[in-house]
Amino acid sequence: MNAETERAAPRIEIRFCPACRWWLRAGWMAQEVFATYGAAVGELALIPAESGHFSIRVGDALLWERKRDGGFPEPKVLKQLLQPLIAPEKDLGHSGSAPAAE
């Protein structure tokens, strides 16, 4: 068995405020994750949450929280944050480049 088959595919949760109409954003984020990582994702859940809430968890780890992190992640940033947790060997192409320092 290699390291890739030994690693359990993680559960990713996207919690969003339906009253804020963020289900489209949550679905878009889910689509981006699956398009990039495919079978490396064990499960992806879209979960309605309380007013004003938007967060992304991988297993027990809070990856992104709208209030804590200042808004919503861009798809490129989300992919970069997920890479070491679910597919460190994956080449992200142009999405793998870190933003230039100002």
N, CA, C and O atoms as a GROMACS GRO file, in nm:
protein
  408
    1MET      N    1   0.084  -0.119   0.000
    1MET     CA    2   0.000   0.000   0.000
    1MET      C    3   0.088   0.125   0.000
    1MET      O    4   0.189   0.130   0.069
    2ASN      N    5   0.049   0.225  -0.077
    2ASN     CA    6   0.125   0.349  -0.075
    2ASN      C    7   0.057   0.449   0.018
    2ASN      O    8  -0.052   0.424   0.069
    3ALA      N    9   0.122   0.562   0.040
    3ALA     CA   10   0.070   0.664   0.135
    3ALA      C   11  -0.065   0.717   0.092
    3ALA      O   12  -0.149   0.749   0.177
    4GLU      N   13  -0.089   0.727  -0.039
    4GLU     CA   14  -0.216   0.782  -0.087
    4GLU      C   15  -0.333   0.690  -0.053
    4GLU      O   16  -0.440   0.738  -0.016
    5THR      N   17  -0.314   0.558  -0.065
    5THR     CA   18  -0.423   0.467  -0.035
    5THR      C   19  -0.442   0.447   0.114
    5THR      O   20  -0.550   0.410   0.158
    6GLU      N   21  -0.337   0.471   0.193
    6GLU     CA   22  -0.347   0.457   0.338
    6GLU      C   23  -0.420   0.575   0.401
    6GLU      O   24  -0.486   0.559   0.504
    7ARG      N   25  -0.410   0.692   0.341
    7ARG     CA   26  -0.473   0.812   0.397
    7ARG      C   27  -0.623   0.805   0.373
    7ARG      O   28  -0.668   0.784   0.261
    8ALA      N   29  -0.698   0.823   0.479
    8ALA     CA   30  -0.844   0.822   0.465
    8ALA      C   31  -0.889   0.951   0.396
    8ALA      O   32  -0.842   1.060   0.428
    9ALA      N   33  -0.981   0.938   0.303
    9ALA     CA   34  -1.035   1.055   0.235
    9ALA      C   35  -1.120   1.134   0.335
    9ALA      O   36  -1.209   1.077   0.398
   10PRO      N   37  -1.093   1.263   0.352
   10PRO     CA   38  -1.158   1.341   0.458
   10PRO      C   39  -1.300   1.385   0.425
   10PRO      O   40  -1.342   1.389   0.310
   11ARG      N   41  -1.370   1.417   0.532
   11ARG     CA   42  -1.502   1.478   0.522
   11ARG      C   43  -1.482   1.630   0.526
   11ARG      O   44  -1.415   1.682   0.615
   12ILE      N   45  -1.540   1.699   0.431
   12ILE     CA   46  -1.534   1.844   0.426
   12ILE      C   47  -1.675   1.896   0.448
   12ILE      O   48  -1.770   1.850   0.384
   13GLU      N   49  -1.689   1.992   0.538
   13GLU     CA   50  -1.819   2.054   0.566
   13GLU      C   51  -1.815   2.201   0.526
   13GLU      O   52  -1.722   2.273   0.563
   14ILE      N   53  -1.914   2.242   0.453
   14ILE     CA   54  -1.932   2.384   0.424
   14ILE      C   55  -2.063   2.424   0.492
   14ILE      O   56  -2.170   2.380   0.451
   15ARG      N   57  -2.052   2.506   0.594
   15ARG     CA   58  -2.170   2.554   0.668
   15ARG      C   59  -2.200   2.695   0.619
   15ARG      O   60  -2.110   2.778   0.605
   16PHE      N   61  -2.327   2.721   0.594
   16PHE     CA   62  -2.365   2.850   0.535
   16PHE      C   63  -2.500   2.897   0.588
   16PHE      O   64  -2.582   2.816   0.632
   17CYS      N   65  -2.521   3.027   0.585
   17CYS     CA   66  -2.646   3.087   0.628
   17CYS      C   67  -2.744   3.088   0.510
   17CYS      O   68  -2.721   3.158   0.412
   18PRO      N   69  -2.853   3.008   0.519
   18PRO     CA   70  -2.950   3.011   0.409
   18PRO      C   71  -3.027   3.143   0.402
   18PRO      O   72  -3.067   3.184   0.293
   19ALA      N   73  -3.048   3.208   0.516
   19ALA     CA   74  -3.119   3.336   0.516
   19ALA      C   75  -3.039   3.443   0.441
   19ALA      O   76  -3.097   3.536   0.384
   20CYS      N   77  -2.907   3.430   0.441
   20CYS     CA   78  -2.820   3.522   0.368
   20CYS      C   79  -2.808   3.484   0.220
   20CYS      O   80  -2.743   3.553   0.142
   21ARG      N   81  -2.873   3.375   0.185
   21ARG     CA   82  -2.873   3.325   0.047
   21ARG      C   83  -2.734   3.284   0.000
   21ARG      O   84  -2.696   3.308  -0.115
   22TRP      N   85  -2.657   3.222   0.090
   22TRP     CA   86  -2.521   3.181   0.058
   22TRP      C   87  -2.513   3.037   0.009
   22TRP      O   88  -2.403   2.983  -0.001
   23TRP      N   89  -2.628   2.974  -0.022
   23TRP     CA   90  -2.623   2.836  -0.070
   23TRP      C   91  -2.554   2.828  -0.206
   23TRP      O   92  -2.488   2.728  -0.235
   24LEU      N   93  -2.568   2.930  -0.290
   24LEU     CA   94  -2.499   2.927  -0.420
   24LEU      C   95  -2.347   2.935  -0.402
   24LEU      O   96  -2.273   2.865  -0.471
   25ARG      N   97  -2.303   3.018  -0.310
   25ARG     CA   98  -2.160   3.028  -0.281
   25ARG      C   99  -2.109   2.895  -0.225
   25ARG      O  100  -2.002   2.848  -0.264
   26ALA      N  101  -2.185   2.835  -0.134
   26ALA     CA  102  -2.146   2.706  -0.076
   26ALA      C  103  -2.137   2.599  -0.184
   26ALA      O  104  -2.043   2.519  -0.185
   27GLY      N  105  -2.234   2.597  -0.274
   27GLY     CA  106  -2.233   2.501  -0.384
   27GLY      C  107  -2.117   2.523  -0.479
   27GLY      O  108  -2.057   2.428  -0.529
   28TRP      N  109  -2.085   2.648  -0.504
   28TRP     CA  110  -1.972   2.682  -0.592
   28TRP      C  111  -1.842   2.634  -0.529
   28TRP      O  112  -1.758   2.576  -0.598
   29MET      N  113  -1.826   2.657  -0.399
   29MET     CA  114  -1.705   2.610  -0.330
   29MET      C  115  -1.696   2.458  -0.337
   29MET      O  116  -1.588   2.404  -0.360
   30ALA      N  117  -1.808   2.389  -0.316
   30ALA     CA  118  -1.810   2.242  -0.324
   30ALA      C  119  -1.769   2.196  -0.464
   30ALA      O  120  -1.692   2.101  -0.478
   31GLN      N  121  -1.820   2.262  -0.566
   31GLN     CA  122  -1.787   2.228  -0.704
   31GLN      C  123  -1.638   2.245  -0.730
   31GLN      O  124  -1.575   2.160  -0.792
   32GLU      N  125  -1.581   2.354  -0.682
   32GLU     CA  126  -1.438   2.379  -0.700
   32GLU      C  127  -1.354   2.272  -0.632
   32GLU      O  128  -1.254   2.225  -0.687
   33VAL      N  129  -1.395   2.233  -0.511
   33VAL     CA  130  -1.322   2.130  -0.436
   33VAL      C  131  -1.326   1.998  -0.513
   33VAL      O  132  -1.222   1.935  -0.533
   34PHE      N  133  -1.445   1.955  -0.557
   34PHE     CA  134  -1.456   1.828  -0.630
   34PHE      C  135  -1.384   1.833  -0.764
   34PHE      O  136  -1.322   1.735  -0.804
   35ALA      N  137  -1.392   1.945  -0.834
   35ALA     CA  138  -1.326   1.956  -0.964
   35ALA      C  139  -1.175   1.942  -0.950
   35ALA      O  140  -1.109   1.888  -1.039
   36THR      N  141  -1.120   1.990  -0.839
   36THR     CA  142  -0.976   1.985  -0.818
   36THR      C  143  -0.930   1.855  -0.754
   36THR      O  144  -0.830   1.797  -0.796
   37TYR      N  145  -1.002   1.808  -0.652
   37TYR     CA  146  -0.953   1.695  -0.571
   37TYR      C  147  -1.026   1.564  -0.593
   37TYR      O  148  -0.974   1.459  -0.553
   38GLY      N  149  -1.143   1.565  -0.654
   38GLY     CA  150  -1.213   1.442  -0.689
   38GLY      C  151  -1.216   1.336  -0.580
   38GLY      O  152  -1.267   1.360  -0.471
   39ALA      N  153  -1.162   1.219  -0.611
   39ALA     CA  154  -1.168   1.103  -0.522
   39ALA      C  155  -1.089   1.121  -0.392
   39ALA      O  156  -1.104   1.041  -0.300
   40ALA      N  157  -1.006   1.224  -0.383
   40ALA     CA  158  -0.934   1.250  -0.258
   40ALA      C  159  -1.027   1.302  -0.149
   40ALA      O  160  -0.990   1.306  -0.031
   41VAL      N  161  -1.148   1.340  -0.189
   41VAL     CA  162  -1.251   1.387  -0.095
   41VAL      C  163  -1.340   1.269  -0.061
   41VAL      O  164  -1.397   1.206  -0.150
   42GLY      N  165  -1.353   1.240   0.068
   42GLY     CA  166  -1.438   1.129   0.110
   42GLY      C  167  -1.584   1.166   0.110
   42GLY      O  168  -1.670   1.087   0.069
   43GLU      N  169  -1.613   1.286   0.155
   43GLU     CA  170  -1.750   1.334   0.164
   43GLU      C  171  -1.746   1.486   0.168
   43GLU      O  172  -1.654   1.545   0.226
   44LEU      N  173  -1.845   1.549   0.106
   44LEU     CA  174  -1.855   1.693   0.113
   44LEU      C  175  -1.999   1.727   0.150
   44LEU      O  176  -2.092   1.697   0.076
   45ALA      N  177  -2.016   1.791   0.265
   45ALA     CA  178  -2.149   1.821   0.316
   45ALA      C  179  -2.176   1.970   0.311
   45ALA      O  180  -2.092   2.051   0.350
   46LEU      N  181  -2.295   2.007   0.262
   46LEU     CA  182  -2.343   2.145   0.268
   46LEU      C  183  -2.444   2.149   0.381
   46LEU      O  184  -2.546   2.080   0.376
   47ILE      N  185  -2.416   2.232   0.483
   47ILE     CA  186  -2.496   2.230   0.604
   47ILE      C  187  -2.550   2.370   0.633
   47ILE      O  188  -2.473   2.464   0.654
   48PRO      N  189  -2.683   2.385   0.634
   48PRO     CA  190  -2.742   2.514   0.673
   48PRO      C  191  -2.703   2.547   0.818
   48PRO      O  192  -2.703   2.460   0.904
   49ALA      N  193  -2.670   2.674   0.842
   49ALA     CA  194  -2.623   2.716   0.974
   49ALA      C  195  -2.697   2.843   1.017
   49ALA      O  196  -2.787   2.890   0.949
   50GLU      N  197  -2.656   2.896   1.130
   50GLU     CA  198  -2.721   3.014   1.186
   50GLU      C  199  -2.691   3.139   1.102
   50GLU      O  200  -2.604   3.138   1.014
   51SER      N  201  -2.763   3.243   1.131
   51SER     CA  202  -2.756   3.368   1.058
   51SER      C  203  -2.613   3.423   1.051
   51SER      O  204  -2.545   3.434   1.152
   52GLY      N  205  -2.571   3.457   0.930
   52GLY     CA  206  -2.441   3.520   0.909
   52GLY      C  207  -2.323   3.426   0.908
   52GLY      O  208  -2.209   3.471   0.896
   53HIS      N  209  -2.346   3.296   0.920
   53HIS     CA  210  -2.236   3.200   0.932
   53HIS      C  211  -2.194   3.143   0.796
   53HIS      O  212  -2.278   3.107   0.714
   54PHE      N  213  -2.063   3.136   0.774
   54PHE     CA  214  -2.005   3.064   0.661
   54PHE      C  215  -1.871   3.012   0.706
   54PHE      O  216  -1.782   3.089   0.743
   55SER      N  217  -1.855   2.880   0.702
   55SER     CA  218  -1.728   2.820   0.742
   55SER      C  219  -1.702   2.694   0.662
   55SER      O  220  -1.792   2.633   0.605
   56ILE      N  221  -1.575   2.656   0.660
   56ILE     CA  222  -1.532   2.533   0.592
   56ILE      C  223  -1.446   2.455   0.690
   56ILE      O  224  -1.349   2.508   0.744
   57ARG      N  225  -1.481   2.329   0.712
   57ARG     CA  226  -1.407   2.239   0.800
   57ARG      C  227  -1.357   2.120   0.722
   57ARG      O  228  -1.423   2.072   0.630
   58VAL      N  229  -1.241   2.072   0.760
   58VAL     CA  230  -1.188   1.946   0.710
   58VAL      C  231  -1.169   1.859   0.832
   58VAL      O  232  -1.082   1.884   0.915
   59GLY      N  233  -1.253   1.757   0.844
   59GLY     CA  234  -1.253   1.677   0.966
   59GLY      C  235  -1.290   1.768   1.082
   59GLY      O  236  -1.391   1.838   1.078
   60ASP      N  237  -1.208   1.768   1.186
   60ASP     CA  238  -1.232   1.852   1.303
   60ASP      C  239  -1.167   1.990   1.292
   60ASP      O  240  -1.190   2.076   1.378
   61ALA      N  241  -1.087   2.013   1.189
   61ALA     CA  242  -1.012   2.138   1.175
   61ALA      C  243  -1.094   2.245   1.104
   61ALA      O  244  -1.150   2.221   0.997
   62LEU      N  245  -1.101   2.362   1.164
   62LEU     CA  246  -1.167   2.477   1.102
   62LEU      C  247  -1.069   2.539   1.004
   62LEU      O  248  -0.968   2.596   1.044
   63LEU      N  249  -1.100   2.528   0.876
   63LEU     CA  250  -1.012   2.578   0.771
   63LEU      C  251  -1.039   2.725   0.741
   63LEU      O  252  -0.945   2.803   0.721
   64TRP      N  253  -1.166   2.763   0.737
   64TRP     CA  254  -1.204   2.900   0.704
   64TRP      C  255  -1.330   2.938   0.778
   64TRP      O  256  -1.423   2.858   0.789
   65GLU      N  257  -1.333   3.058   0.830
   65GLU     CA  258  -1.453   3.110   0.896
   65GLU      C  259  -1.469   3.255   0.854
   65GLU      O  260  -1.377   3.336   0.871
   66ARG      N  261  -1.584   3.289   0.800
   66ARG     CA  262  -1.605   3.420   0.739
   66ARG      C  263  -1.570   3.536   0.831
   66ARG      O  264  -1.499   3.627   0.789
   67LYS      N  265  -1.617   3.534   0.954
   67LYS     CA  266  -1.591   3.645   1.044
   67LYS      C  267  -1.444   3.648   1.089
   67LYS      O  268  -1.383   3.754   1.096
   68ARG      N  269  -1.388   3.532   1.118
   68ARG     CA  270  -1.249   3.523   1.162
   68ARG      C  271  -1.152   3.563   1.052
   68ARG      O  272  -1.055   3.634   1.077
   69ASP      N  273  -1.180   3.516   0.929
   69ASP     CA  274  -1.085   3.532   0.819
   69ASP      C  275  -1.118   3.647   0.723
   69ASP      O  276  -1.046   3.669   0.626
   70GLY      N  277  -1.226   3.718   0.751
   70GLY     CA  278  -1.256   3.837   0.671
   70GLY      C  279  -1.319   3.808   0.538
   70GLY      O  280  -1.261   3.840   0.434
   71GLY      N  281  -1.437   3.750   0.537
   71GLY     CA  282  -1.508   3.728   0.412
   71GLY      C  283  -1.503   3.584   0.368
   71GLY      O  284  -1.499   3.492   0.450
   72PHE      N  285  -1.504   3.565   0.238
   72PHE     CA  286  -1.510   3.433   0.178
   72PHE      C  287  -1.378   3.404   0.107
   72PHE      O  288  -1.315   3.495   0.053
   73PRO      N  289  -1.336   3.276   0.105
   73PRO     CA  290  -1.212   3.245   0.034
   73PRO      C  291  -1.234   3.246  -0.117
   73PRO      O  292  -1.339   3.206  -0.165
   74GLU      N  293  -1.136   3.292  -0.189
   74GLU     CA  294  -1.135   3.276  -0.334
   74GLU      C  295  -1.106   3.128  -0.362
   74GLU      O  296  -1.039   3.064  -0.283
   75PRO      N  297  -1.156   3.074  -0.473
   75PRO     CA  298  -1.131   2.932  -0.501
   75PRO      C  299  -0.982   2.894  -0.498
   75PRO      O  300  -0.947   2.788  -0.447
   76LYS      N  301  -0.897   2.980  -0.552
   76LYS     CA  302  -0.753   2.952  -0.552
   76LYS      C  303  -0.701   2.938  -0.410
   76LYS      O  304  -0.623   2.846  -0.382
   77VAL      N  305  -0.742   3.027  -0.322
   77VAL     CA  306  -0.697   3.023  -0.182
   77VAL      C  307  -0.750   2.897  -0.114
   77VAL      O  308  -0.677   2.830  -0.041
   78LEU      N  309  -0.877   2.865  -0.137
   78LEU     CA  310  -0.935   2.744  -0.079
   78LEU      C  311  -0.857   2.620  -0.123
   78LEU      O  312  -0.826   2.534  -0.040
   79LYS      N  313  -0.826   2.610  -0.249
   79LYS     CA  314  -0.751   2.495  -0.300
   79LYS      C  315  -0.613   2.487  -0.236
   79LYS      O  316  -0.567   2.378  -0.203
   80GLN      N  317  -0.548   2.601  -0.217
   80GLN     CA  318  -0.416   2.603  -0.153
   80GLN      C  319  -0.425   2.560  -0.006
   80GLN      O  320  -0.337   2.489   0.043
   81LEU      N  321  -0.530   2.601   0.063
   81LEU     CA  322  -0.548   2.562   0.203
   81LEU      C  323  -0.579   2.413   0.216
   81LEU      O  324  -0.535   2.349   0.312
   82LEU      N  325  -0.653   2.359   0.122
   82LEU     CA  326  -0.690   2.217   0.127
   82LEU      C  327  -0.576   2.124   0.088
   82LEU      O  328  -0.567   2.012   0.140
   83GLN      N  329  -0.489   2.166   0.000
   83GLN     CA  330  -0.386   2.079  -0.056
   83GLN      C  331  -0.306   2.002   0.048
   83GLN      O  332  -0.298   1.880   0.038
   84PRO      N  333  -0.246   2.067   0.149
   84PRO     CA  334  -0.165   1.989   0.243
   84PRO      C  335  -0.249   1.892   0.328
   84PRO      O  336  -0.195   1.796   0.383
   85LEU      N  337  -0.377   1.918   0.339
   85LEU     CA  338  -0.463   1.833   0.422
   85LEU      C  339  -0.518   1.712   0.349
   85LEU      O  340  -0.538   1.607   0.410
   86ILE      N  341  -0.544   1.725   0.219
   86ILE     CA  342  -0.608   1.614   0.150
   86ILE      C  343  -0.530   1.556   0.032
   86ILE      O  344  -0.551   1.440  -0.004
   87ALA      N  345  -0.440   1.632  -0.027
   87ALA     CA  346  -0.364   1.581  -0.141
   87ALA      C  347  -0.233   1.656  -0.156
   87ALA      O  348  -0.215   1.730  -0.253
   88PRO      N  349  -0.139   1.638  -0.061
   88PRO     CA  350  -0.014   1.715  -0.066
   88PRO      C  351   0.068   1.691  -0.193
   88PRO      O  352   0.148   1.775  -0.232
   89GLU      N  353   0.048   1.576  -0.256
   89GLU     CA  354   0.125   1.544  -0.376
   89GLU      C  355   0.065   1.604  -0.503
   89GLU      O  356   0.127   1.599  -0.609
   90LYS      N  357  -0.054   1.659  -0.494
   90LYS     CA  358  -0.126   1.711  -0.611
   90LYS      C  359  -0.066   1.843  -0.659
   90LYS      O  360  -0.041   1.935  -0.581
   91ASP      N  361  -0.042   1.849  -0.789
   91ASP     CA  362   0.004   1.973  -0.851
   91ASP      C  363  -0.119   2.057  -0.884
   91ASP      O  364  -0.206   2.013  -0.958
   92LEU      N  365  -0.124   2.178  -0.831
   92LEU     CA  366  -0.239   2.266  -0.853
   92LEU      C  367  -0.222   2.355  -0.976
   92LEU      O  368  -0.307   2.440  -1.003
   93GLY      N  369  -0.115   2.338  -1.048
   93GLY     CA  370  -0.093   2.421  -1.167
   93GLY      C  371  -0.088   2.568  -1.130
   93GLY      O  372  -0.021   2.605  -1.033
   94HIS      N  373  -0.157   2.652  -1.204
   94HIS     CA  374  -0.154   2.796  -1.177
   94HIS      C  375  -0.219   2.831  -1.044
   94HIS      O  376  -0.190   2.937  -0.987
   95SER      N  377  -0.306   2.745  -0.992
   95SER     CA  378  -0.368   2.772  -0.861
   95SER      C  379  -0.274   2.743  -0.746
   95SER      O  380  -0.301   2.781  -0.632
   96GLY      N  381  -0.163   2.675  -0.774
   96GLY     CA  382  -0.069   2.640  -0.668
   96GLY      C  383   0.028   2.750  -0.635
   96GLY      O  384   0.097   2.741  -0.534
   97SER      N  385   0.035   2.854  -0.717
   97SER     CA  386   0.128   2.964  -0.691
   97SER      C  387   0.075   3.054  -0.581
   97SER      O  388  -0.040   3.098  -0.584
   98ALA      N  389   0.159   3.079  -0.483
   98ALA     CA  390   0.121   3.171  -0.376
   98ALA      C  391   0.114   3.313  -0.432
   98ALA      O  392   0.189   3.347  -0.523
   99PRO      N  393   0.025   3.395  -0.377
   99PRO     CA  394   0.016   3.534  -0.422
   99PRO      C  395   0.149   3.607  -0.399
   99PRO      O  396   0.219   3.580  -0.302
  100ALA      N  397   0.182   3.698  -0.489
  100ALA     CA  398   0.306   3.774  -0.477
  100ALA      C  399   0.298   3.868  -0.356
  100ALA      O  400   0.194   3.927  -0.329
  101ALA      N  401   0.410   3.880  -0.285
  101ALA     CA  402   0.417   3.972  -0.170
  101ALA      C  403   0.420   4.115  -0.221
  101ALA      O  404   0.483   4.146  -0.323
  102GLU      N  405   0.352   4.201  -0.148
  102GLU     CA  406   0.351   4.342  -0.188
  102GLU      C  407   0.458   4.419  -0.118
  102GLU      O  408   0.472   4.540  -0.139
   0.00000   0.00000   0.00000
